[in-house]
Amino acid sequence: MMKATAEKYDRTARVLHWVSAVVILWASISGFVITTQNVEPGVRNQIASFNVSITTLFIPFFFFRIWHRLQRGTPARPASLSNREALLAGAMHLFFYAVIAAVLISGVLMMPHDIRLFEVVQLPQLVTDASALHLFRNSHTVATATLGACIALHLAALAKHELSGKRILSRMI
């Protein structure tokens, strides 16, 4: 059982985590649906446009999250977690951040046209070479699949710890 004195993440870290979770889960699930299911083209285009806008705006937010984590660090590990578990969790979180960065960067670089943020602001296409666009699209596909696996592993680890009495979720709520 986690000691009552185990620290929570600070309020900023908690807000950054939950906003990130909502954006990443929305973009991952809706992106998966529109690329694998028979979705009406108009709906597909609206969801894709929304996802490009929301994830492009998420990029500076995500890098602020990394900066905040580097500045503030993490609270002391709960006594209920072994050194091995804490080390593994830390390594997985670093990998998770790297995968998210790869998804976001490849997503912007694979765009075969300008990015229109909610039809208000237009950002220029950064890559125009067809073979480079293909490479970034393939990289994005691999990165999003890896991100899906990371999300599943993250949720499975959370469930394992919560069900075994290691109340780690309370640190992030």
PERAZI-V87127 format. One record per residue. N is the residue number from 1. SS is DSSP state (helix for helix, strand for strand, loop for the rest). OMEGA is omega in degrees with one decimal (999 if undefined). NEAR is the number of other ideal C-beta (glycine too) atoms within 10 Angstrom. Layout:
n=<N & N>
ss=<SS & SS>
omega=<OMEGA & OMEGA>
near=<NEAR & NEAR>
This chain:
n=<1 & 2 & 3 & 4 & 5 & 6 & 7 & 8 & 9 & 10 & 11 & 12 & 13 & 14 & 15 & 16 & 17 & 18 & 19 & 20 & 21 & 22 & 23 & 24 & 25 & 26 & 27 & 28 & 29 & 30 & 31 & 32 & 33 & 34 & 35 & 36 & 37 & 38 & 39 & 40 & 41 & 42 & 43 & 44 & 45 & 46 & 47 & 48 & 49 & 50 & 51 & 52 & 53 & 54 & 55 & 56 & 57 & 58 & 59 & 60 & 61 & 62 & 63 & 64 & 65 & 66 & 67 & 68 & 69 & 70 & 71 & 72 & 73 & 74 & 75 & 76 & 77 & 78 & 79 & 80 & 81 & 82 & 83 & 84 & 85 & 86 & 87 & 88 & 89 & 90 & 91 & 92 & 93 & 94 & 95 & 96 & 97 & 98 & 99 & 100 & 101 & 102 & 103 & 104 & 105 & 106 & 107 & 108 & 109 & 110 & 111 & 112 & 113 & 114 & 115 & 116 & 117 & 118 & 119 & 120 & 121 & 122 & 123 & 124 & 125 & 126 & 127 & 128 & 129 & 130 & 131 & 132 & 133 & 134 & 135 & 136 & 137 & 138 & 139 & 140 & 141 & 142 & 143 & 144 & 145 & 146 & 147 & 148 & 149 & 150 & 151 & 152 & 153 & 154 & 155 & 156 & 157 & 158 & 159 & 160 & 161 & 162 & 163 & 164 & 165 & 166 & 167 & 168 & 169 & 170 & 171 & 172 & 173>
ss=<loop & loop & loop & loop & loop & loop & loop & loop & loop & loop & helix & helix & helix & helix & helix & helix & helix & helix & helix & helix & helix & helix & helix & helix & helix & helix & helix & helix & helix & helix & helix & helix & helix & helix & helix & helix & loop & loop & loop & loop & helix & helix & helix & helix & helix & helix & helix & helix & helix & helix & helix & helix & helix & helix & helix & helix & helix & helix & helix & helix & helix & helix & helix & helix & helix & helix & helix & helix & helix & helix & helix & helix & loop & loop & loop & loop & loop & loop & loop & loop & loop & loop & helix & helix & helix & helix & helix & helix & helix & helix & helix & helix & helix & helix & helix & helix & helix & helix & helix & helix & helix & helix & helix & helix & helix & helix & helix & helix & helix & loop & loop & loop & loop & loop & strand & strand & strand & loop & loop & loop & strand & strand & strand & loop & loop & loop & loop & loop & loop & helix & helix & helix & helix & helix & helix & helix & helix & helix & helix & helix & helix & helix & helix & helix & helix & helix & helix & helix & helix & helix & helix & helix & helix & helix & helix & helix & helix & helix & helix & helix & helix & helix & helix & loop & loop & loop & loop & loop & helix & helix & helix & loop & loop>
omega=<-179.9 & 178.1 & 179.2 & -177.5 & 179.2 & -175.4 & 170.5 & 168.3 & -179.5 & -175.2 & 179.9 & 179.3 & 179.7 & 178.1 & 179.1 & 179.5 & -173.6 & 174.6 & 176.8 & -179.2 & -179.1 & -178.4 & -177.0 & 179.2 & 178.8 & -176.4 & -179.1 & -177.0 & -178.3 & 177.1 & 177.2 & -178.7 & -175.4 & 177.8 & -177.0 & -176.2 & 177.7 & -178.7 & 179.6 & -174.2 & 179.3 & 178.4 & 178.4 & -178.9 & 178.7 & 179.4 & 179.9 & 178.8 & 177.6 & -179.2 & 177.9 & -180.0 & -174.7 & -179.3 & 175.1 & 176.4 & 179.3 & -175.2 & 179.1 & 176.6 & -179.6 & 179.8 & 171.5 & 178.1 & 178.2 & 179.0 & 179.7 & 179.8 & 178.6 & 179.8 & -173.0 & -176.2 & 179.1 & 176.4 & 178.0 & -179.0 & 176.6 & 179.4 & -178.5 & 178.8 & 177.0 & 175.8 & 179.5 & 179.1 & -179.8 & 178.4 & 178.3 & 178.9 & 178.6 & 178.9 & 179.3 & 178.7 & 176.2 & 177.9 & 178.3 & 179.1 & -180.0 & 179.8 & 177.9 & 178.1 & 179.0 & 178.2 & -176.9 & -177.6 & 179.2 & 178.9 & 178.0 & -175.1 & -179.0 & -175.2 & -179.0 & -179.2 & 176.1 & 176.7 & 177.3 & -179.4 & 179.6 & 178.5 & -179.0 & -177.5 & 179.3 & 175.1 & -176.4 & 173.5 & -175.7 & -177.4 & -179.7 & -179.6 & -175.0 & -178.7 & 176.9 & 177.1 & 178.4 & 178.6 & -179.6 & 177.0 & 177.5 & 177.5 & 179.3 & 178.9 & 179.0 & -178.6 & 179.9 & 176.0 & 177.6 & 177.5 & 176.9 & 177.8 & 178.1 & 178.5 & 179.5 & 179.5 & 178.5 & -180.0 & 178.3 & 178.4 & 177.3 & -179.8 & 179.2 & -177.9 & 179.9 & -178.6 & 178.9 & 176.6 & 178.6 & -170.1 & -178.0 & -179.4 & -177.2 & 178.1 & -174.8 & 176.8 & 999>
near=<10 & 18 & 10 & 7 & 8 & 17 & 11 & 12 & 19 & 14 & 8 & 14 & 19 & 14 & 13 & 19 & 15 & 12 & 14 & 15 & 13 & 11 & 17 & 20 & 11 & 15 & 22 & 16 & 12 & 17 & 20 & 13 & 13 & 19 & 12 & 8 & 8 & 6 & 16 & 9 & 8 & 8 & 11 & 16 & 12 & 13 & 17 & 15 & 15 & 14 & 18 & 21 & 17 & 16 & 21 & 19 & 13 & 19 & 15 & 9 & 13 & 20 & 13 & 12 & 20 & 13 & 10 & 16 & 18 & 8 & 8 & 12 & 11 & 15 & 13 & 11 & 19 & 20 & 12 & 16 & 17 & 10 & 8 & 8 & 16 & 14 & 12 & 13 & 17 & 12 & 10 & 14 & 14 & 11 & 13 & 17 & 16 & 13 & 20 & 21 & 15 & 17 & 25 & 21 & 15 & 19 & 24 & 19 & 17 & 19 & 19 & 12 & 10 & 10 & 18 & 14 & 14 & 12 & 8 & 7 & 11 & 11 & 13 & 9 & 14 & 13 & 15 & 10 & 9 & 9 & 8 & 13 & 16 & 12 & 15 & 22 & 15 & 12 & 17 & 21 & 14 & 13 & 21 & 20 & 13 & 17 & 19 & 15 & 11 & 19 & 17 & 10 & 13 & 15 & 10 & 10 & 15 & 14 & 11 & 11 & 19 & 13 & 8 & 10 & 9 & 17 & 16 & 19 & 12 & 12 & 17 & 13 & 9>
